[in-house]
Every structure is written in C-alpha cells, then in structure tokens.
C-alpha cells in the first residue's frame, strides 16, 4: 500500500464505478467513496460527483455539498448538454464531464491536478506551509535554538529524528511540524504511543498480520508501518518498545521492508521515523534496556525540547495564544491577561509543561465570568476522585495505602468491583483479597 | 411506428436510490417492494433495500437483504459490491445484538477492503470492529482497531472520521481507567471535530471530554463542557448528542448531591433514547439511574433500573456488561 493522492467520489448514482478504479490505477491515486452529506477530506486531489443517469439531481445537491475550498468539484454524467454544464458551474461545480466522450479530457484534467500536488520525495515545494513550526509558540532563546536545528533538517525527507523532552513539552507537535514541512508533508503522519500498547500486541500493531496468524487474527490487518507508507511514523515513548521488537524495527529501518506477522512475504515501505522519549535513552542503553545500534540509528538528529520552567519568558505568550484559541472554540469573548493572572502563571512551576498551561487556561476561561479570567480557576489544586474521599494517605504503611486505594476505586465505581479492579490494574480476585485483608 | 407519447421511463431502482439519498428511507423500502421481482432480486436493489431498512430500524430484513446482496455480488465476482453488502449485513447484526455475527461480517469486509486497498472502507470497518470489541469489553482489541481506523482517516485527511475515531478511543480509555490518556484522546477528538467543521461531532467530543474531566475529579469543568455539548446538540437537532449530554449532566448532578435534578436529567435522556429506539443509550441511562437510586438508598428503584440496564445490555449481546449490572443489583451499597 502506498500513500497516494485521493480522489473522493460522491455518488448520486452508482454510475462509472469501473471508470474510477481504472482512472485511479492509471493516475496512481486512491479512490474513496463518500455519502452526499459527509464532510469531504481536505487532502482530496478532486471531488467527483458521479451522476450518470441522475444529472438533474446533481444540480440540486451541488449547493448543499460541504467541500474543502482547495479541491475542485467535477460533476460527471452521461447527458451531453451545454445548458446543464453551465448550470453545474453556476451552482458551484468546477466543471462538467460527459462520459464516455470526455474520458480523455477528464483523465488529462485529473493528471494535471495530481502533478500539481506537492511531491513526496525530492526538494520541498516552495508553496508548502511558510513556517510549519509556527504551532510551537514562544520567543525564548532555548526554543529558538531547537527550532533552528529543526529548520535545518526539515527539508530532508528521510532523516531520522529523535525528539527528547519532558511530558507536555510539545514533542508530537514538533514531530508533526517536521512532517508537515518536509517533502513528505502530503503523505500520512501516523503517531503511535509505544507505552500505551501491550508488548505482546506491538509487533502486530507495527507490522500488521495475516489471517490466522494468531488466535484472534480473523482477517488480515495492515500494520501502522504500512499505513505510514510515503509519510512519517512517529514513535512516541520509544523507550518502552520491547527489546525483541527493537531488533525488528532496526531491520525494518535498514531494509525498508516489513513482514506482517504470519506472512512469508515482505513488503517494501517508504517510511520516515521520528521517535520521541521523555527518558534518557543513553542511560537505557547503558542499562541494557535499549539496543545501542537502534539508539544510534534513531539518534541521527537529536532535538531536545526544554521544559516550560526553562523558558519562562514564553509562558505569557503561550497563555495569550491559548486564550485566543479556546475563546474562539467556545465562542466567548477573549479576556486580557490581568496582572494577577500574570502573577499566578509566573509563580506556578508548570510540571506538566505546555499541556498543563493549556488545560489551566481552558479551565479558567470556561469557569470565569464572560470576558474575564479568574486566577482562582487556573489551577485545580486538589484532584480528589470524582466522588471519593480525597488523596491517598502518605506517609503511611503500604497496607494502609493499598486499602485506601481499593476503597477509593470502589467509591468511584459505585461499588463495582470489576471496574475498580480494572482501574487499579489488578485482577478482581486480588481486589477481593485486599478487601478481605482489610476486614480482618 | 415510433411512440412519442410514451410515459417517462419508470426506474424503481433510480427512484429508490434518490429516496435513500434524500433520507426518505421508508419511501425507498416501499418503492423497492413494489418493483418487479427481476429488479427486486438484483444485488444492487437488495443492497439498497438493506440500507434503507436499516435506517428505518427493520434490522432483521435489512440483514437478510444484505446477505442476499452479498451473495449476488460474490456470484458476479464484484468484490466491491460484496464488501459493501457485507458491511451492511454486519451493521444489521450489530443492531440486532449479534455481536459475534457483526464481528465476522466486519472482519470479512475489512479483509476485502484490505485486498482492494479501499482506505475509507478499511477505516470504517476497523471503527466498527472497535465498537464491537468495546461492547464486549475487549479494550485492547478496541483500541487496536481504532488505531487502524485513525491511521486510515489520517491518510485520507478525513477529519470527521478522525473525530469519530478519537471519540471512540476516549470512551474505551475512560472505561479502562486511563483517564489522562482518555482526556488526551478527547482533546484530539475536539480538535479534529473543529477542523472538520462538523458541530454535531464537536458536541459529542465535548461531551466525552466532559465525562472524562468529571471522572478525573474536575466536576466544575465537566459541567461547563457538558453545557456546551448540550447547546451544540440542540442547535443542530442532534438527538443522540442531546441524550448523551443530558445523561452526563445527570451524572454531574448526582455527584453534586442534587438527586432530584439528576433524576430529571437522566429521565429526559432516557426518554430521548427510547424515542429514537437506541438500545445502547437506553442501557446507559438505566445504569446511571440505577447508580443514582443506589446513592439515595432507593433500593427497589435501583434494582429495577439496574435490571433494565442488564436486560438492555443482554439484548445487545454485551453479556459482560449485563453481568456487571446484575453484580450491582446483588452487591452491597458501598
């Protein structure tokens, strides 16, 4: 599977189905069919309204169609009529093609659209996003240094990048910017959090599997490597990748081929890897938890995002940015940063970094009277469980803490032991044993 | 002799297709039922009939028609048609609570979509398989399918699909107790919904975010978000979204110690779920009513509500969830 431009088909009738498939094969594009009221993808090279035999209906539906502004909308029918063509364009269509007579013309039109799309390899187009890094807000020297290094690598489509930084510093945002600004920018960006996937599922997630490869493999399933073909695979928390898979990842990077679990055949893939971690990978190598060869393979270019406390001068810039963003989202008046709010955000340490600041601003904006930002709502100081009894006891014996955790989980789940056990990450039987012990 | 006074050519398939397109599903069913047997029996007509019947809630006949359509397309060697019919048949099974049948059907459709390289169908089938796994409380499988769906929606740049996929991911992570990850997924759902311009999905994403914030202990923020979710749902006449937002507001009212208000909100949500014949939402409302009545020691009402929830989950094939409701019926009040 390759990342190809997309031809979006909206069917008023089921006419020309074979034509789309043939055209797609000839032009190297993929075809996806959408319902009339679907919001159509912005990435489509063109929207085709298939209306063979239903031409009169096509003009009725054209004004109501939701389509991305940059994609042309071609109506394709079988009724030759100049009057109809004019009507299509009057109602927002880009052009009208009559098949089979206009097939060559349609093919040429689409081919020229495809050629005009940004290429995936080679030099980046000058018409690409002017600054893909503008999503990373701030003027501090520490951030500027990182972004300068990122700008130097952004045009190199194949270079592997390792992003380091504490949780909430914007590692995925930087990875996305590196992808968007690169010659692969029109290809897929597939993000995966290695810490969130159980080790035993990871191989199938990354490389896919064939039908019958294991007990629940009822059908073949492509892996995320295949999904990212032609684009970027962002491996967040790479330090959590099991050792055995580290070797397989290294092979995939070196050979540019992957093999689905249960398959005897390998598939070629063209994927750029951006990895991220909040732990010290060099230390993990030293401790034998991370392969040294993979570390050096990933660490071609290393970018380290500073924590917010080390770029204090950016905090207010970011706060203002989040105020504008969330005020727009919730359609409320954007308040100005008052002196007491500035003081409050400067005093806080922001251990959760930019993400924590964003949440704080959103919270205060929603809970303050319209047009204001009450500093009292910025930080939620206590985080008791939804209907629990407050924080766990500490310092205390482990037994006391465990008993309190079990009780709090049960309270939160209204006495549902299965749900409480699931939340605590233990079996229901173990939860029962802990409960029994507490009753002794 | 040429006839110039002919009546317009009658094409029931075309008329039914128009009716489906315009959302006149009952009309489509009527038109197809009235068509000649030769037309009615074509895979195209059967598939159309299956789609229309599904939308009017005639799930048994929808599934039957879809299976016939699938077999017809298969006999003809039309893999694309077979895949679409398989997907509709699986959707029928899902609606009927035959989760095993739905899983088999969506799995086959996914296999065909993979064969055809149809990214959108891969995404939709994966999303549906994720929903089946979620109902069956197979969290890891659900998340895996949603990841596949999201990757495909991402490839297509299809923001509504991304919003839906992240919304589903939010619910699974929430249920698994991974509340920080759930909030992160909810935020992604909100971002994608915003980009898509689809305010119905935006409302649902805000509702899911609200639920997660409540579970994380930030009831005030949850309430503010639920109010916005409700406003969006009502502005766009999105009854499912309205039912969800009312249910969440009911839960928040319970947590705030406002049982009467909680009961009113939950009963309103349940009334909507009944009106639109949505068994899943009915089950969720019964469950929350059961929790409310337990909290205020109305044991008889609590048992009735939880038993209703158990039965609804059972009808949906979600045996594990039904068992949990029964466990609560029998269990002590904590």
Interface residues (C-beta under 8 A of the other chain):
Chain A: X1 X3 X6 X12 X13 X14 X17 X21 X30 X31 X32 X33 X34 X36 X38 X39 X41 X42 X43 X44 X53 X54 X57 X61 X66 X188 X189 X190 X192 X196 X197 X198 X201 X204 X205 X211 X216 X218 X219 X220 X221 X222 X224 X227 X228 X231 X329 X330 X363 X366 X367 X380 X382 X383 X384 X385 X386 X387 X388 X410 X411 X412 X414 X415 X416 X417 X418 X419 X422 X423 X424 X425
Chain B: X14 X17 X18 X21 X44 X80 X103 X104 X107 X108 X110 X111 X114 X117 X118 X119 X120 X122 X140 X141 X143 X144 X147 X148 X151 X152 X154 X155 X156 X157 X158 X159 X160 X175 X176 X177 X178 X181 X190 X194 X196 X197 X198 X214 X215 X216 X217 X218 X219 X220 X221 X224 X225 X228 X255 X291 X294 X295 X324 X327 X328 X331 X332 X333 X334
